[in-house]
Amino acid sequence: MLATGGLLVSLALLTLALLAPIFHSSDPPRWTTRHWIGEIVTVSIVCVLALGLVYLGAGAIDAVRSGPQLLDLGLLAVVLAAAILIWRRLKARAPRAAAGPAASQDVSGSAPGGIAAQPPAIFDRLKNVP
């Protein structure tokens, strides 16, 4: 039960980490613009996460009552190690994708200490918010 719970929790969190940039991109795919798609994706991720947490809780209670099973703990360790590796791969890919053309800009206008002289472009969007 512990391995199944760890697998479900990892699957939900990795799916969330993979889909968040897709839904929040400046030019999202057409299928993400329908509001009911976002609701279906959100509900399904939350359901898988909740089911995984229930499995983890039930596995922990079973491990306390009958003693930990080495096979179950080993499988949980493998699942968590694989999830961490995938998470790191997603994190390593994200800065390069997010940097895009901004990474090639000249940094000669930055102040000492690496602080940019101009505020980031995100603040320009916030000025127009009512």
C-alpha positions in Angstrom: 0.0 0.0 0.0 2.9 2.4 0.7 4.3 1.9 -2.8 0.9 2.4 -4.4 0.3 5.6 -2.4 3.7 6.9 -3.2 3.2 6.2 -6.8 -0.2 8.0 -6.9 1.1 11.0 -5.0 4.2 11.2 -7.2 2.1 10.9 -10.3 -0.3 13.6 -9.3 2.5 16.1 -8.3 4.5 15.4 -11.5 1.4 15.8 -13.6 0.8 19.1 -11.9 4.4 20.2 -12.5 4.2 19.2 -16.1 0.8 20.8 -16.9 1.2 24.1 -15.0 3.6 25.7 -17.5 1.4 24.6 -20.4 -1.8 26.2 -18.9 0.0 29.4 -17.9 2.1 30.0 -21.0 1.6 33.2 -23.0 0.5 31.2 -26.0 -1.3 28.2 -24.6 -2.5 25.3 -26.8 -6.0 25.6 -28.1 -7.3 22.8 -26.0 -6.4 24.6 -22.7 -8.5 27.6 -23.5 -11.8 26.0 -22.7 -12.6 26.5 -19.0 -14.1 23.0 -18.5 -10.8 21.4 -19.5 -9.0 23.1 -16.6 -11.7 22.0 -14.2 -11.4 18.4 -15.4 -7.7 18.4 -15.1 -7.8 20.0 -11.7 -10.4 17.6 -10.3 -8.6 14.5 -11.7 -5.2 15.6 -10.2 -6.8 16.3 -6.9 -8.6 13.0 -6.9 -5.4 11.1 -7.7 -3.5 13.0 -5.0 -6.2 12.4 -2.4 -6.3 8.7 -3.2 -2.5 8.5 -3.0 -2.6 10.1 0.4 -5.2 7.7 1.6 -3.1 4.8 0.4 -0.1 6.2 2.1 -2.0 6.6 5.4 -3.5 3.1 5.2 0.0 1.7 4.4 1.5 3.6 7.4 -1.2 2.3 9.7 -0.7 -1.2 8.4 3.1 -0.9 8.9 2.6 0.3 12.5 0.2 -2.6 13.3 2.0 -5.5 11.7 5.5 -4.2 11.2 7.1 -2.8 8.1 7.4 -5.0 5.1 10.8 -4.7 3.5 9.4 -5.2 0.0 6.8 -2.4 0.4 9.5 0.0 1.8 11.9 -0.9 -1.0 9.2 -0.3 -3.6 8.3 3.0 -2.0 12.0 4.0 -2.0 12.3 3.2 -5.7 9.1 5.1 -6.5 10.3 8.2 -4.6 13.8 8.0 -6.2 12.3 7.9 -9.7 9.9 10.8 -8.9 12.9 12.9 -7.6 14.8 12.1 -10.8 11.9 13.1 -13.0 11.3 16.2 -10.9 15.0 17.3 -11.3 14.7 16.7 -15.0 11.6 18.9 -15.2 13.3 21.6 -13.1 16.5 21.6 -15.2 14.4 22.0 -18.4 12.2 24.8 -17.0 14.7 27.6 -16.7 16.0 27.2 -20.3 12.4 27.2 -21.6 11.4 30.1 -19.4 14.4 32.2 -20.3 13.8 32.0 -24.0 14.8 35.3 -25.8 15.4 37.1 -22.5 18.5 35.0 -21.8 20.2 36.4 -24.9 19.6 40.1 -23.9 22.6 42.3 -23.1 23.1 42.6 -19.4 25.2 45.7 -19.5 22.3 47.7 -18.1 22.3 45.8 -14.8 23.3 47.5 -11.6 26.1 46.1 -9.4 25.2 42.9 -7.6 23.2 41.6 -10.6 20.1 43.6 -9.9 18.5 44.9 -13.1 18.1 48.6 -13.5 14.7 48.1 -15.0 11.9 46.2 -13.2 10.9 42.9 -14.9 8.2 43.0 -17.6 5.7 41.4 -15.3 5.3 44.7 -13.5 4.1 46.4 -16.8 1.2 44.0 -16.9 0.3 44.8 -13.3 0.0 48.5 -14.0 -3.0 47.9 -16.1 -4.9 45.8 -13.6 -8.0 47.7 -12.3 
